[in-house]
Amino acid sequence: MKRFTKSGETVLPQQAGSGLKLIPNKKYRLTRQMYLFPEQEVSPQDTDYLKIGAVVTYLKSGELVEDQNVRMPWVYVRSEKQKKKDMGKGQEGWCFSHYLQMVEDEEERV
């Protein structure tokens, strides 16, 4: 269900993640608190927790899922080391793409 462009970015269908372009190795900011899961499933296992505003690097996309009536892929990300110690420590895991915002897009609006 994902498509690739010549530059290597993944372009999602409009209903999946609201048309967010996911580019490997680009940084994204979380727009809500989120857990990172070891597999592409929500489970009660030990998970890593990231707060709103944490920065992650997008690595790859997974299966399409539906959350709160929005279809989006799971994405595998690595959290960046944050200045605030409770916002991430370089963990990797799966989360929902719908709650990511490209950092460059955010900086252009300021």
Secondary structure, 3 states (H helix, E strand, C coil): CCEECCCCCEECCCCEHHHCEECCCCEEEECCCEEEECCCCCCCCCCEEECCCCEEEEEEEEEEEEECCEEEEEEEEEECCCCCHHHCCCCEEEEEHHHEEEHHHHHHHC
